[in-house]
Amino acid sequence: MARRSVPLLIAFALVASAAVGGAAASGLAQSGQAQSGLAKSGRAESGQAGRAGSDGTRSDAVGSDGAGDSYYPTDGNGGYDVTDYDIDITYDPASHHLDGRARIAAQATAELRRFDLDLSGLTVSSVSVGGRAAAFSRAGDHELVITPAAALREGERFTVDVAYGGEPQAVTSDQLGTSGWQISASGGAYAAGEPHSATTWFPANDTPRDKARFRLTVRVPDGWSAIANGVADGVVSAGGWTTFLWVERNPIATYLTTVAIDRWTMVRSQLPDGTPVVDAYAPGAEDKRALEDRLPEILAFLSEKFGPYPQDAAGGIFLAEDIGFSLETQTRPTYARWTNLETIVHENAHQWFGDSVSVRSWADICLNECFASYAQWLWEERQGVDLDAKYRAQLDRVRDNAAFWARPLYDMGQGNEFSAVYDKGALALHALRHRIGEQAFAAVLRGWPAAHRDGNASWPDFEAYAQQVAGRPLGDFFAAWFRGTQFPADFL
């Protein structure tokens, strides 16, 4: 994610003070309130011992209503892993109404009498598991609680089908702003945001820890078009509606999924290796084409630094909206109206750092933003900028700024994920480059994305990896620069 530029060290830096219905098959009313025994505070964690039921399944075999991230404890769910999302939506911009059907393929990681999906606001009309009607209810503001007709065994593969609809609503946060489904000035709509977005328009296991393949079918009135992640897989028009199909074959974290509906100008091309490129420009954003025409050059440069491009498609979604962020939606970043060339470099660096290799927890966000921000420095270096001089000049500006150094880059606290990673993060990585030398630093930049491709990793994993590549301990350095809250005087 790149944030709107503010007057600090570099573009996208943040000032230190800114923290950043229908009835179910079971007859349970979808009131949004927890049913008896389903309140969040009383949910049993899967994997605990319990008495066996009449079918041999433990009586407390309930998937947890969170994936274990301490920053967002009710995000995601436990008890299963998703392998595939197949989402089918119909959206009418005139009424802002969405009808959806989601088929989710998963594997149980524990015995399950009951499990959750995450879904915000929309009304669920039916749920089935393995083709059989399932009971369901709503708990809290985003839990869809599902009770299959038959308990699921550990290791069992299953599918969940959810029919739902309504007018999608964005989610807001005092620290992180507005995310999710939003109406554009043109009357269209787009879905983007971090850490939450996906569950404003489809049910999901909403945690970066559970990446899955993603297939999206979007039906819109003729004259409108839809763009999303991955490779275009067909367009069909019938009865006044046009259907667009997009397929993302690489595992994707839910917050990196997107759909955008508008009267797009779409430009199709290829990278030199044949990778398909689709760029979409909203009315009023066509002037960004000159920037995006440099995408092959940018991706070639980033591939030199980070290894082969890890995605199966490329491109960009250029909004005419003056929102506060651009986002690295996988394969095809979503750009705000203020986007410049450095933003395009930043978001495409995320295709390695953040998209292909995703965080395990939000405390690890430096793995995404510190590296994408440093990619901007590397791009400047390619243009002839002396990064050592830049580094020294910026250190001189903030040397005595206690508030600047008080922001840790790892485990910065919920709501502060984007407070230091753009400016302090780039400085810290340049300091690491000096600490371990050019050869080792280059090996880290290429080796890390390859070692964790299509997976998840944590910041402690990176510290261990960098020390292994450098061939020496770096604990004091990482403690000072990435975990510390004071000027790292001994490690410059």
Buried (B, 14 or more C-beta within 10 A) or exposed (E): BBBBBEEBBBBBBBEBEEBBBEEBBEEBEBEBEBBEEBEBEEBBBBBEEBEEBEEEBBEBBBBBBBBBBEBBBBBBBBBBBBBBBBBBBBBBBEEBEBBBBBBBBBBBBBBBBBBBBBBBBBBBBBBBBBEEBBBBBBBBEBBBBBBBBBBBBBEBEBBBBBBBBBEBBBBEBEEBBBBBBBBBBBBBBBBBBBBBBBBBBBBBBBBBBBBBBBBBBBBBBEEBBBBBBBBBEEEEEEEEBBBBBBBBBBBBBBBBBBBBBBEBBEBEBEBEEEBBBBBBBBBBBEEBBEBBEEBBEBBEBBBEBBBEBBBBBBBBBBBBBEBBBBBBBBBBBBBBBBBBBBBBBBBBBBBBBBBBBBBBBBBBBBBBBBBBBBBBBBBBEEEEEEBEEBBEEBBEEBEEEEEBBBBBBBBBEBBBBBBBBBBBBBBBBBBBBEBBEEEBBBBBBBBBBBEBBEEBBBBBBBBEBBBEBBEEEBEEBBBBBBBBEEBBEEBB
